[in-house]
């Protein structure tokens, strides 16, 4: 993947923007993983009582539900907060 | 760790790295940060799970505290086996068990602790995967709605 030897700025711009896009994809993946860390942290406390031998299906369901409810809560808070700000209630 | 120390492929004196090298380095950095985050949280959770307050009971919860180890030792007499998992076994056989045999108690304590931590790590990774799948499917559902 050697660069074109010519110093035409068009090809350099194309490379740069392609690189930017690829980095943005990686950043998005990293953000996803960071969120998973947060969810796992919170939902571990909620769903795991004892470090038992296997991850049984009850814990599995609990973790999945926990993630869903956490996202719902975040969305609710965000929407309501936006609403409150728009109404000019926050001074 | 490919990509580190590789030559920069450059135009004439421009000193640019090629896209592949840059992307490799970016991915490695992100992966390292991810692993650090995982280890930090895992350590925190498993410490709390496995090291209980002194005076707790060592029942099915497999929390390790210092006090009950003495009682187990006393009850079991001169023979003790911990058989939680096939891979890790703590077997201590002594002809005479003195209650205040500190070396043996420490060995048992450490062994139980290691087993608890190993189990906790497995559970945390399972939980992480479950959460990842749940989050992913939720994102896909949200995207489908838009």
gemmi code that builds the backbone of each chain (N, CA, C; Angstrom):
import gemmi

chains = {
    "A": [
        ("UNK", (0.843, -1.199, 0.000), (0.000, 0.000, 0.000), (0.867, 1.234, 0.000)),
        ("UNK", (1.848, 1.237, -0.887), (2.726, 2.401, -0.930), (1.982, 3.576, -1.540)),
        ("UNK", (2.353, 4.705, -1.089), (1.735, 5.910, -1.646), (2.153, 6.085, -3.083)),
        ("UNK", (1.302, 6.711, -3.807), (1.663, 7.151, -5.139), (2.804, 8.149, -5.005)),
        ("UNK", (3.800, 7.981, -5.821), (4.965, 8.840, -5.666), (4.640, 10.277, -6.032)),
        ("UNK", (3.626, 10.448, -6.851), (3.331, 11.818, -7.251), (2.770, 12.580, -6.079)),
        ("UNK", (3.028, 13.840, -6.054), (2.565, 14.639, -4.930), (1.244, 15.315, -5.241)),
        ("UNK", (0.459, 14.676, -6.116), (-0.834, 15.265, -6.450), (-1.695, 15.320, -5.198)),
        ("UNK", (-2.204, 16.477, -4.845), (-2.920, 16.636, -3.585), (-4.249, 15.897, -3.604)),
        ("UNK", (-4.756, 15.644, -4.798), (-6.043, 14.947, -4.871), (-5.939, 13.547, -4.285)),
        ("UNK", (-4.884, 12.831, -4.667), (-4.748, 11.469, -4.168), (-4.458, 11.479, -2.670)),
        ("UNK", (-3.717, 12.490, -2.217), (-3.432, 12.570, -0.790), (-4.702, 12.840, 0.005)),
        ("UNK", (-5.536, 13.712, -0.551), (-6.800, 13.988, 0.132), (-7.678, 12.758, 0.201)),
        ("UNK", (-7.661, 12.006, -0.907), (-8.479, 10.794, -0.915), (-7.992, 9.826, 0.150)),
        ("UNK", (-6.663, 9.663, 0.248), (-6.092, 8.775, 1.261), (-6.472, 9.260, 2.662)),
        ("UNK", (-6.329, 10.583, 2.833), (-6.586, 11.129, 4.167), (-8.029, 10.911, 4.582)),
        ("UNK", (-8.946, 11.118, 3.653), (-10.354, 10.977, 4.034), (-10.715, 9.510, 4.226)),
        ("UNK", (-10.065, 8.635, 3.432), (-10.318, 7.208, 3.644), (-9.822, 6.792, 5.025)),
        ("UNK", (-8.636, 7.327, 5.365), (-8.078, 7.022, 6.683), (-8.996, 7.536, 7.788)),
        ("UNK", (-9.483, 8.733, 7.606), (-10.392, 9.311, 8.601), (-11.613, 8.434, 8.809)),
        ("UNK", (-12.145, 7.939, 7.694), (-13.335, 7.115, 7.789), (-13.030, 5.828, 8.533)),
        ("UNK", (-11.890, 5.219, 8.204), (-11.529, 3.969, 8.863), (-11.325, 4.186, 10.354)),
        ("UNK", (-10.688, 5.317, 10.696), (-10.480, 5.596, 12.112), (-11.812, 5.838, 12.801)),
        ("UNK", (-12.734, 6.503, 12.109), (-14.052, 6.746, 12.700), (-14.761, 5.436, 12.984)),
        ("UNK", (-14.610, 4.455, 12.081), (-15.221, 3.147, 12.299), (-14.641, 2.505, 13.560)),
        ("UNK", (-13.319, 2.575, 13.688), (-12.687, 1.983, 14.865), (-13.135, 2.694, 16.142)),
        ("UNK", (-13.275, 4.015, 16.051), (-13.726, 4.768, 17.219), (-15.126, 4.363, 17.624)),
        ("UNK", (-15.955, 4.118, 16.636), (-17.319, 3.695, 16.935), (-17.324, 2.348, 17.634)),
        ("UNK", (-16.474, 1.441, 17.145), (-16.348, 0.136, 17.790), (-15.873, 0.305, 19.230)),
        ("UNK", (-14.919, 1.214, 19.433), (-14.389, 1.429, 20.780), (-15.470, 1.989, 21.694)),
        ("UNK", (-16.293, 2.876, 21.157), (-17.389, 3.434, 21.953), (-18.374, 2.357, 22.360)),
        ("UNK", (-18.661, 1.467, 21.422), (-19.550, 0.341, 21.722), (-18.998, -0.467, 22.890)),
        ("UNK", (-17.715, -0.788, 22.811), (-17.103, -1.603, 23.852), (-17.078, -0.874, 25.182)),
        ("UNK", (-16.835, 0.430, 25.152), (-16.851, 1.199, 26.397), (-18.231, 1.125, 27.046)),
        ("UNK", (-19.276, 1.217, 26.217), (-20.632, 1.109, 26.743), (-20.866, -0.272, 27.347)),
        ("UNK", (-20.380, -1.294, 26.661), (-20.553, -2.657, 27.186), (-19.891, -2.771, 28.550)),
        ("UNK", (-18.717, -2.148, 28.710), (-18.057, -2.173, 30.021), (-18.947, -1.565, 31.089)),
        ("UNK", (-19.525, -0.407, 30.772), (-20.389, 0.266, 31.740), (-21.599, -0.605, 32.096)),
        ("UNK", (-22.252, -1.137, 31.054), (-23.436, -1.967, 31.301), (-23.080, -3.185, 32.138)),
        ("UNK", (-21.975, -3.840, 31.760), (-21.590, -5.039, 32.501), (-21.337, -4.708, 33.969)),
        ("UNK", (-20.684, -3.569, 34.191), (-20.390, -3.158, 35.560), (-21.679, -3.032, 36.370)),
        ("UNK", (-22.633, -2.274, 35.828), (-23.880, -2.020, 36.558), (-24.696, -3.301, 36.693)),
        ("UNK", (-24.833, -4.035, 35.596), (-25.708, -5.197, 35.594), (-25.108, -6.377, 36.354)),
        ("UNK", (-23.819, -6.421, 36.490), (-23.201, -7.464, 37.326), (-23.691, -7.341, 38.754)),
        ("UNK", (-23.690, -6.102, 39.249), (-24.148, -5.899, 40.621), (-25.611, -6.272, 40.774)),
        ("UNK", (-26.391, -6.017, 39.736), (-27.822, -6.288, 39.837), (-28.135, -7.775, 39.717)),
        ("UNK", (-27.410, -8.473, 38.897), (-27.839, -9.814, 38.500), (-27.034, -10.953, 39.133)),
        ("UNK", (-25.825, -10.685, 39.580), (-25.011, -11.769, 40.103), (-25.043, -11.740, 41.623)),
        ("UNK", (-25.635, -12.740, 42.205), (-25.574, -12.778, 43.669), (-24.361, -13.562, 44.131)),
        ("UNK", (-24.199, -14.751, 43.630), (-23.039, -15.519, 44.060), (-22.269, -16.022, 42.845)),
        ("UNK", (-20.963, -16.073, 42.935), (-20.176, -16.580, 41.807), (-20.352, -18.086, 41.688)),
        ("UNK", (-21.450, -18.482, 41.064), (-21.752, -19.904, 40.993), (-21.005, -20.549, 39.838)),
        ("UNK", (-21.237, -21.816, 39.654), (-20.397, -22.567, 38.734), (-20.681, -22.200, 37.281)),
        ("UNK", (-21.939, -22.133, 36.922), (-22.235, -21.818, 35.525), (-23.077, -20.551, 35.439)),
        ("UNK", (-23.008, -19.918, 34.290), (-23.886, -18.780, 34.067), (-25.241, -19.334, 33.668)),
        ("UNK", (-26.156, -19.468, 34.629), (-27.436, -20.084, 34.284), (-28.315, -19.116, 33.508)),
        ("UNK", (-29.380, -19.663, 32.942), (-30.179, -18.873, 32.008), (-30.899, -17.743, 32.720)),
        ("UNK", (-31.149, -17.916, 34.030), (-31.821, -16.855, 34.763), (-30.951, -15.606, 34.794)),
        ("UNK", (-29.663, -15.819, 35.079), (-28.732, -14.690, 35.107), (-28.607, -14.085, 33.719)),
        ("UNK", (-28.579, -14.955, 32.712), (-28.502, -14.512, 31.331), (-29.639, -13.554, 30.996)),
        ("UNK", (-30.866, -13.987, 31.328), (-32.039, -13.156, 31.056), (-31.961, -11.859, 31.833)),
        ("UNK", (-31.522, -11.976, 33.077), (-31.416, -10.781, 33.919), (-30.469, -9.772, 33.292)),
        ("UNK", (-29.332, -10.246, 32.801), (-28.364, -9.327, 32.206), (-28.938, -8.651, 30.967)),
        ("UNK", (-29.591, -9.438, 30.107), (-30.163, -8.862, 28.890), (-31.223, -7.826, 29.235)),
        ("UNK", (-32.103, -8.169, 30.176), (-33.142, -7.220, 30.590), (-32.530, -5.970, 31.189)),
        ("UNK", (-31.493, -6.173, 31.962), (-30.827, -5.036, 32.609), (-30.331, -4.060, 31.570)),
        ("UNK", (-29.726, -4.576, 30.498), (-29.224, -3.706, 29.446), (-30.373, -2.931, 28.808)),
        ("UNK", (-31.445, -3.647, 28.483), (-32.596, -2.998, 27.854), (-33.151, -1.895, 28.736)),
        ("UNK", (-33.348, -2.185, 30.020), (-33.921, -1.198, 30.939), (-32.979, -0.013, 31.134)),
        ("UNK", (-31.705, -0.292, 31.153), (-30.737, 0.793, 31.304), (-30.828, 1.744, 30.125)),
        ("UNK", (-30.906, 1.175, 28.910), (-31.010, 2.018, 27.719), (-32.321, 2.792, 27.736)),
        ("UNK", (-33.417, 2.100, 28.098), (-34.703, 2.785, 28.189), (-34.631, 3.954, 29.158)),
        ("UNK", (-34.018, 3.715, 30.302), (-33.898, 4.769, 31.310), (-33.114, 5.947, 30.755)),
        ("UNK", (-31.992, 5.633, 30.088), (-31.174, 6.711, 29.525), (-31.968, 7.530, 28.521)),
        ("UNK", (-32.700, 6.838, 27.647), (-33.481, 7.548, 26.638), (-34.561, 8.404, 27.288)),
        ("UNK", (-35.236, 7.842, 28.285), (-36.296, 8.586, 28.964), (-35.740, 9.859, 29.587)),
        ("UNK", (-34.608, 9.695, 30.269), (-34.032, 10.854, 30.936), (-33.615, 11.903, 29.918)),
        ("UNK", (-32.980, 11.444, 28.826), (-32.520, 12.384, 27.807), (-33.690, 13.153, 27.201)),
        ("UNK", (-34.729, 12.403, 26.837), (-35.879, 13.057, 26.215), (-36.527, 14.062, 27.159)),
        ("UNK", (-36.714, 13.603, 28.402), (-37.402, 14.480, 29.351), (-36.563, 15.706, 29.660)),
        ("UNK", (-35.256, 15.496, 29.745), (-34.373, 16.624, 30.026), (-34.413, 17.633, 28.885)),
        ("UNK", (-34.373, 17.124, 27.642), (-34.465, 18.016, 26.485), (-35.754, 18.817, 26.538)),
        ("UNK", (-36.825, 18.118, 26.881), (-38.123, 18.752, 27.010), (-38.085, 19.892, 28.025)),
        ("UNK", (-37.486, 19.590, 29.158), (-37.434, 20.583, 30.235), (-36.639, 21.803, 29.806)),
        ("UNK", (-35.529, 21.552, 29.108), (-34.691, 22.671, 28.675), (-35.444, 23.514, 27.662)),
        ("UNK", (-36.127, 22.831, 26.734), (-36.835, 23.573, 25.691), (-37.926, 24.444, 26.265)),
        ("UNK", (-38.555, 23.927, 27.287), (-39.624, 24.708, 27.901), (-39.079, 25.880, 28.687)),
        ("UNK", (-37.763, 25.973, 28.755), (-37.169, 27.097, 29.465), (-37.264, 26.959, 30.956)),
        ("UNK", (-37.390, 25.736, 31.399), (-37.548, 25.540, 32.827), (-36.231, 25.520, 33.573)),
        ("UNK", (-35.118, 25.498, 32.813), (-33.815, 25.408, 33.476), (-33.115, 26.742, 33.366)),
        ("UNK", (-33.059, 27.478, 34.392), (-32.325, 28.753, 34.381), (-31.211, 28.711, 35.413)),
    ],
    "B": [
        ("UNK", (2.756, -8.060, 17.846), (2.353, -6.680, 17.605), (2.917, -6.221, 16.283)),
        ("UNK", (2.259, -6.594, 15.232), (2.735, -6.140, 13.928), (2.534, -4.650, 13.802)),
        ("UNK", (3.331, -4.061, 13.003), (3.146, -2.639, 12.760), (4.101, -1.798, 13.585)),
        ("UNK", (4.508, -2.277, 14.747), (5.473, -1.489, 15.508), (6.864, -1.720, 14.947)),
        ("UNK", (7.557, -0.653, 14.738), (8.922, -0.785, 14.260), (9.010, -1.063, 12.782)),
        ("UNK", (7.864, -1.113, 12.094), (7.962, -1.345, 10.652), (8.424, -0.063, 9.970)),
        ("UNK", (8.993, -0.247, 8.845), (9.501, 0.937, 8.161), (8.352, 1.814, 7.685)),
        ("UNK", (8.595, 3.057, 7.706), (7.622, 3.958, 7.109), (7.821, 3.896, 5.604)),
        ("UNK", (6.773, 3.616, 4.886), (6.907, 3.708, 3.439), (6.581, 5.132, 3.059)),
        ("UNK", (7.456, 5.754, 2.398), (7.274, 7.196, 2.222), (7.406, 7.561, 0.765)),
        ("UNK", (6.830, 8.652, 0.471), (7.128, 9.305, -0.793), (8.515, 9.908, -0.652)),
        ("UNK", (8.871, 10.645, -1.580), (10.228, 11.187, -1.550), (10.372, 12.142, -0.378)),
        ("UNK", (10.851, 11.659, 0.735), (11.113, 12.529, 1.870), (9.859, 13.024, 2.561)),
        ("UNK", (8.697, 12.538, 2.187), (7.496, 13.070, 2.831), (7.329, 12.465, 4.226)),
        ("UNK", (7.902, 11.268, 4.503), (7.856, 10.704, 5.843), (6.484, 10.204, 6.244)),
        ("UNK", (5.619, 9.932, 5.289), (4.274, 9.482, 5.664), (4.265, 7.992, 5.949)),
        ("UNK", (3.445, 7.569, 6.896), (3.178, 6.157, 7.094), (2.070, 5.735, 6.173)),
        ("UNK", (2.057, 4.443, 5.791), (0.966, 4.059, 4.911), (-0.251, 3.736, 5.769)),
        ("UNK", (-1.375, 3.735, 5.101), (-2.645, 3.625, 5.808), (-2.714, 2.369, 6.648)),
        ("UNK", (-2.188, 1.272, 6.087), (-2.270, 0.001, 6.810), (-1.559, 0.042, 8.139)),
        ("UNK", (-0.363, 0.650, 8.138), (0.394, 0.724, 9.389), (-0.340, 1.551, 10.423)),
        ("UNK", (-0.857, 2.689, 9.964), (-1.570, 3.562, 10.889), (-2.750, 2.828, 11.496)),
        ("UNK", (-3.534, 2.155, 10.642), (-4.730, 1.468, 11.132), (-4.369, 0.362, 12.103)),
        ("UNK", (-3.266, -0.329, 11.802), (-2.844, -1.374, 12.734), (-2.548, -0.798, 14.103)),
        ("UNK", (-1.811, 0.312, 14.118), (-1.459, 0.929, 15.396), (-2.696, 1.411, 16.130)),
        ("UNK", (-3.643, 1.992, 15.369), (-4.873, 2.464, 16.007), (-5.607, 1.289, 16.647)),
        ("UNK", (-5.712, 0.190, 15.912), (-6.440, -0.968, 16.431), (-5.772, -1.531, 17.672)),
        ("UNK", (-4.446, -1.587, 17.630), (-3.726, -2.140, 18.778), (-3.942, -1.258, 19.996)),
        ("UNK", (-3.837, 0.057, 19.807), (-4.031, 0.959, 20.943), (-5.416, 0.808, 21.543)),
        ("UNK", (-6.410, 0.710, 20.664), (-7.781, 0.568, 21.156), (-7.936, -0.759, 21.894)),
        ("UNK", (-7.347, -1.811, 21.351), (-7.469, -3.119, 21.987), (-6.815, -3.118, 23.362)),
        ("UNK", (-5.666, -2.470, 23.469), (-4.974, -2.416, 24.754), (-5.808, -1.656, 25.781)),
        ("UNK", (-6.353, -0.518, 25.359), (-7.189, 0.260, 26.279), (-8.399, -0.550, 26.727)),
        ("UNK", (-8.971, -1.283, 25.793), (-10.125, -2.115, 26.102), (-9.779, -3.185, 27.133)),
        ("UNK", (-8.634, -3.817, 26.927), (-8.211, -4.874, 27.842), (-7.952, -4.320, 29.236)),
        ("UNK", (-7.345, -3.130, 29.283), (-7.078, -2.514, 30.582), (-8.373, -2.229, 31.335)),
        ("UNK", (-9.337, -1.703, 30.600), (-10.628, -1.395, 31.209), (-11.266, -2.664, 31.756)),
        ("UNK", (-11.235, -3.713, 30.934), (-11.829, -4.984, 31.337), (-11.172, -5.524, 32.604)),
        ("UNK", (-9.848, -5.512, 32.626), (-9.127, -6.054, 33.774), (-9.423, -5.256, 35.039)),
        ("UNK", (-9.484, -3.940, 34.881), (-9.729, -3.106, 36.045), (-11.092, -3.407, 36.667)),
        ("UNK", (-12.115, -3.492, 35.818), (-13.454, -3.731, 36.336), (-13.580, -5.143, 36.886)),
        ("UNK", (-12.967, -6.087, 36.183), (-13.028, -7.478, 36.614), (-12.372, -7.628, 37.981)),
        ("UNK", (-11.223, -6.993, 38.146), (-10.521, -7.073, 39.423), (-11.386, -6.506, 40.534)),
        ("UNK", (-12.001, -5.366, 40.265), (-12.831, -4.734, 41.269), (-13.976, -5.652, 41.694)),
        ("UNK", (-14.675, -6.202, 40.711), (-15.839, -7.032, 41.016), (-15.435, -8.317, 41.726)),
        ("UNK", (-14.386, -8.945, 41.236), (-14.009, -10.244, 41.794), (-13.373, -10.101, 43.170)),
        ("UNK", (-12.733, -8.985, 43.396), (-12.236, -8.746, 44.749), (-13.407, -8.692, 45.711)),
        ("UNK", (-14.437, -7.943, 45.310), (-15.588, -7.809, 46.203), (-16.294, -9.139, 46.400)),
        ("UNK", (-16.331, -9.942, 45.339), (-17.047, -11.222, 45.448), (-16.284, -12.229, 46.295)),
        ("UNK", (-14.997, -12.220, 46.166), (-14.217, -13.316, 46.734), (-13.618, -13.012, 48.104)),
        ("UNK", (-13.447, -11.774, 48.412), (-12.850, -11.435, 49.701), (-13.951, -10.812, 50.544)),
        ("UNK", (-14.539, -11.636, 51.366), (-15.623, -11.150, 52.184), (-15.108, -10.566, 53.477)),
        ("UNK", (-16.059, -10.062, 54.245), (-15.660, -9.503, 55.539), (-15.274, -10.646, 56.447)),
        ("UNK", (-14.359, -10.414, 57.317), (-13.976, -11.455, 58.257), (-15.164, -11.835, 59.116)),
        ("UNK", (-15.314, -13.116, 59.342), (-16.438, -13.549, 60.144), (-17.588, -14.060, 59.311)),
        ("UNK", (-17.538, -13.921, 58.000), (-18.597, -14.461, 57.165), (-18.536, -15.972, 57.125)),
        ("UNK", (-19.501, -16.565, 56.425), (-19.516, -18.023, 56.384), (-19.101, -18.522, 55.003)),
        ("UNK", (-18.395, -19.607, 55.006), (-17.984, -20.209, 53.741), (-18.995, -21.281, 53.401)),
        ("UNK", (-20.128, -20.864, 52.870), (-21.111, -21.851, 52.437), (-21.012, -21.976, 50.917)),
        ("UNK", (-22.148, -22.122, 50.243), (-22.096, -22.286, 48.808), (-21.603, -21.047, 48.071)),
        ("UNK", (-21.574, -19.942, 48.776), (-21.172, -18.725, 48.088), (-19.689, -18.722, 47.769)),
        ("UNK", (-18.929, -19.541, 48.426), (-17.504, -19.698, 48.140), (-16.713, -18.428, 48.374)),
        ("UNK", (-17.266, -17.543, 49.120), (-16.454, -16.405, 49.557), (-15.397, -16.904, 50.517)),
        ("UNK", (-14.282, -16.308, 50.416), (-13.191, -16.767, 51.269), (-12.972, -15.772, 52.383)),
        ("UNK", (-13.116, -16.197, 53.553), (-12.744, -15.356, 54.682), (-11.781, -16.136, 55.554)),
        ("UNK", (-11.179, -15.455, 56.424), (-10.122, -16.100, 57.185), (-10.696, -17.009, 58.253)),
        ("UNK", (-11.713, -16.545, 58.964), (-12.213, -17.280, 60.133), (-12.676, -18.696, 59.828)),
        ("UNK", (-13.571, -18.897, 58.865), (-14.119, -20.241, 58.675), (-13.075, -21.269, 58.291)),
        ("UNK", (-12.002, -20.849, 57.713), (-10.979, -21.819, 57.336), (-10.497, -22.570, 58.570)),
        ("UNK", (-10.396, -21.849, 59.663), (-10.000, -22.526, 60.902), (-10.990, -23.629, 61.250)),
        ("UNK", (-12.296, -23.304, 61.130), (-13.317, -24.265, 61.534), (-13.336, -25.471, 60.615)),
        ("UNK", (-13.182, -25.217, 59.325), (-13.145, -26.329, 58.383), (-12.001, -27.251, 58.728)),
        ("UNK", (-10.873, -26.648, 58.964), (-9.695, -27.434, 59.300), (-9.957, -28.286, 60.524)),
        ("UNK", (-10.573, -27.699, 61.497), (-10.856, -28.413, 62.735), (-11.808, -29.564, 62.481)),
        ("UNK", (-12.896, -29.296, 61.725), (-13.905, -30.320, 61.486), (-13.329, -31.473, 60.672)),
        ("UNK", (-12.595, -31.139, 59.676), (-12.126, -32.180, 58.775), (-10.972, -32.979, 59.357)),
        ("UNK", (-10.487, -32.497, 60.444), (-9.402, -33.265, 61.044), (-8.127, -33.121, 60.250)),
        ("UNK", (-7.598, -34.209, 59.847), (-6.273, -34.166, 59.221), (-6.322, -34.325, 57.711)),
        ("UNK", (-7.506, -34.145, 57.117), (-7.608, -34.393, 55.676), (-8.551, -33.373, 55.073)),
        ("UNK", (-8.146, -32.739, 54.038), (-9.034, -31.731, 53.447), (-8.911, -31.731, 51.925)),
        ("UNK", (-10.042, -31.637, 51.284), (-10.046, -31.557, 49.823), (-11.028, -30.481, 49.394)),
        ("UNK", (-10.629, -29.636, 48.472), (-11.604, -28.724, 47.878), (-11.825, -29.158, 46.438)),
        ("UNK", (-12.990, -29.535, 46.080), (-13.228, -30.090, 44.743), (-14.239, -29.277, 43.971)),
        ("UNK", (-14.035, -27.994, 43.879), (-15.026, -27.194, 43.166), (-15.015, -27.507, 41.681)),
        ("UNK", (-13.832, -27.505, 41.106), (-13.740, -27.732, 39.661), (-12.651, -28.753, 39.388)),
        ("UNK", (-12.783, -29.509, 38.327), (-11.750, -30.520, 38.057), (-10.367, -29.919, 37.867)),
        ("UNK", (-10.330, -28.718, 37.288), (-9.016, -28.200, 36.957), (-8.205, -27.807, 38.183)),
        ("UNK", (-8.902, -27.237, 39.138), (-8.159, -26.750, 40.301), (-8.552, -27.556, 41.517)),
        ("UNK", (-7.621, -28.222, 42.094), (-7.905, -28.984, 43.290), (-6.965, -28.552, 44.405)),
        ("UNK", (-7.505, -28.410, 45.556), (-6.668, -28.145, 46.715), (-6.714, -29.376, 47.587)),
        ("UNK", (-5.650, -30.059, 47.678), (-5.628, -31.275, 48.490), (-4.542, -31.162, 49.530)),
        ("UNK", (-4.937, -31.298, 50.724), (-3.956, -31.209, 51.808), (-4.118, -32.422, 52.711)),
        ("UNK", (-3.095, -33.159, 52.813), (-3.144, -34.321, 53.697), (-2.058, -34.204, 54.740)),
        ("UNK", (-2.489, -34.203, 55.937), (-1.506, -34.107, 57.011), (-1.796, -35.196, 58.028)),
        ("UNK", (-0.769, -35.748, 58.545), (-0.951, -36.752, 59.575), (-1.513, -36.116, 60.840)),
        ("UNK", (-0.948, -35.034, 61.221), (-1.429, -34.309, 62.395), (-1.754, -32.888, 62.002)),
        ("UNK", (-2.966, -32.512, 62.226), (-3.314, -31.117, 61.943), (-3.347, -30.363, 63.242)),
        ("UNK", (-2.450, -29.479, 63.382), (-2.501, -28.563, 64.511), (-3.368, -27.387, 64.109)),
        ("UNK", (-4.209, -26.970, 64.970), (-5.105, -25.866, 64.646), (-4.328, -24.623, 64.251)),
        ("UNK", (-3.186, -24.457, 64.811), (-2.434, -23.245, 64.534), (-1.299, -23.526, 63.562)),
        ("UNK", (-1.552, -24.407, 62.596), (-0.565, -24.660, 61.557), (-0.736, -23.586, 60.483)),
        ("UNK", (-0.042, -22.526, 60.652), (-0.270, -21.353, 59.812), (0.047, -21.612, 58.353)),
        ("UNK", (1.068, -22.376, 58.086), (1.454, -22.603, 56.687), (0.324, -23.290, 55.941)),
        ("UNK", (-0.228, -24.332, 56.573), (-1.283, -25.061, 55.889), (-2.520, -24.197, 55.712)),
        ("UNK", (-2.857, -23.447, 56.741), (-4.028, -22.584, 56.629), (-3.847, -21.570, 55.522)),
        ("UNK", (-2.636, -21.038, 55.444), (-2.383, -20.063, 54.386), (-2.519, -20.717, 53.026)),
        ("UNK", (-1.999, -21.922, 52.883), (-2.117, -22.630, 51.606), (-3.572, -22.833, 51.220)),
        ("UNK", (-4.358, -23.278, 52.182), (-5.775, -23.500, 51.891), (-6.437, -22.193, 51.497)),
        ("UNK", (-6.155, -21.197, 52.279), (-6.749, -19.878, 52.013), (-6.420, -19.417, 50.598)),
        ("UNK", (-5.152, -19.498, 50.257), (-4.715, -19.029, 48.938), (-5.357, -19.854, 47.840)),
        ("UNK", (-5.430, -21.149, 48.049), (-6.002, -22.014, 47.024), (-7.467, -21.695, 46.800)),
        ("UNK", (-8.212, -21.579, 47.882), (-9.624, -21.239, 47.750), (-9.800, -19.895, 47.078)),
        ("UNK", (-8.938, -18.986, 47.444), (-9.034, -17.650, 46.860), (-8.783, -17.709, 45.356)),
        ("UNK", (-7.769, -18.456, 44.964), (-7.465, -18.551, 43.535), (-8.623, -19.163, 42.770)),
        ("UNK", (-9.224, -20.172, 43.350), (-10.345, -20.816, 42.676), (-11.520, -19.862, 42.554)),
        ("UNK", (-11.770, -19.123, 43.625), (-12.886, -18.166, 43.589), (-12.638, -17.130, 42.511)),
        ("UNK", (-11.422, -16.622, 42.467), (-11.110, -15.580, 41.489), (-11.205, -16.135, 40.071)),
        ("UNK", (-10.693, -17.344, 39.864), (-10.749, -17.929, 38.522), (-12.196, -18.087, 38.074)),
        ("UNK", (-13.027, -18.582, 38.975), (-14.432, -18.760, 38.645), (-15.098, -17.419, 38.364)),
        ("UNK", (-14.763, -16.445, 39.186), (-15.353, -15.120, 39.018), (-14.960, -14.531, 37.671)),
        ("UNK", (-13.705, -14.725, 37.270), (-13.266, -14.192, 35.993), (-14.047, -14.817, 34.847)),
        ("UNK", (-14.239, -16.128, 34.915), (-15.029, -16.786, 33.872), (-16.432, -16.210, 33.808)),
        ("UNK", (-17.052, -16.046, 34.985), (-18.416, -15.523, 35.023), (-18.469, -14.112, 34.468)),
        ("UNK", (-17.439, -13.307, 34.791), (-17.451, -11.933, 34.310), (-17.348, -11.899, 32.789)),
        ("UNK", (-16.500, -12.752, 32.214), (-16.382, -12.788, 30.761), (-17.693, -13.241, 30.131)),
        ("UNK", (-18.353, -14.235, 30.728), (-19.655, -14.665, 30.227), (-20.643, -13.513, 30.277)),
        ("UNK", (-20.650, -12.803, 31.399), (-21.574, -11.674, 31.546), (-21.278, -10.618, 30.494)),
        ("UNK", (-19.996, -10.353, 30.284), (-19.600, -9.346, 29.296), (-20.130, -9.717, 27.913)),
        ("UNK", (-19.995, -10.978, 27.554), (-20.470, -11.420, 26.248), (-21.983, -11.310, 26.137)),
        ("UNK", (-22.680, -11.687, 27.192), (-24.136, -11.582, 27.185), (-24.570, -10.136, 27.002)),
        ("UNK", (-23.933, -9.250, 27.758), (-24.281, -7.830, 27.667), (-23.984, -7.301, 26.276)),
        ("UNK", (-22.855, -7.716, 25.712), (-22.476, -7.257, 24.383), (-23.520, -7.666, 23.356)),
        ("UNK", (-23.978, -8.911, 23.445), (-24.986, -9.381, 22.506), (-26.296, -8.613, 22.681)),
        ("UNK", (-26.695, -8.401, 23.925), (-27.954, -7.701, 24.193), (-27.896, -6.273, 23.647)),
        ("UNK", (-26.781, -5.601, 23.898), (-26.634, -4.229, 23.427), (-26.650, -4.180, 21.910)),
        ("UNK", (-25.950, -5.123, 21.283), (-25.877, -5.158, 19.831), (-27.257, -5.341, 19.222)),
        ("UNK", (-28.027, -6.272, 19.760), (-29.347, -6.518, 19.180), (-30.256, -5.322, 19.407)),
        ("UNK", (-30.100, -4.633, 20.537), (-30.896, -3.441, 20.781), (-30.577, -2.354, 19.774)),
        ("UNK", (-29.279, -2.178, 19.488), (-28.863, -1.177, 18.504), (-29.445, -1.498, 17.135)),
        ("UNK", (-29.409, -2.777, 16.768), (-29.949, -3.165, 15.466), (-31.436, -2.904, 15.404)),
        ("UNK", (-32.136, -3.148, 16.505), (-33.562, -2.889, 16.532), (-33.843, -1.404, 16.373)),
        ("UNK", (-33.059, -0.575, 17.050), (-33.258, 0.862, 16.956), (-33.004, 1.345, 15.532)),
        ("UNK", (-31.956, 0.785, 14.899), (-31.635, 1.201, 13.541), (-32.736, 0.791, 12.587)),
        ("UNK", (-33.327, -0.374, 12.831), (-34.391, -0.855, 11.929), (-35.611, 0.041, 12.010)),
        ("UNK", (-35.806, 0.658, 13.176), (-36.987, 1.510, 13.325), (-36.856, 2.807, 12.552)),
        ("UNK", (-35.624, 3.308, 12.452), (-35.421, 4.618, 11.818), (-35.634, 4.544, 10.313)),
    ],
}
model = gemmi.Model(1)
for chain_id, residues in chains.items():
    chain = gemmi.Chain(chain_id)
    for i, (resn, *xyz) in enumerate(residues, 1):
        res = gemmi.Residue()
        res.name, res.seqid = resn, gemmi.SeqId(i, " ")
        for name, pos in zip(("N", "CA", "C"), xyz):
            atom = gemmi.Atom()
            atom.name, atom.element = name, gemmi.Element(name[0])
            atom.pos, atom.b_iso = gemmi.Position(*pos), 0.0
            res.add_atom(atom)
        chain.add_residue(res)
    model.add_chain(chain)
structure = gemmi.Structure()
structure.add_model(model)
structure.setup_entities()
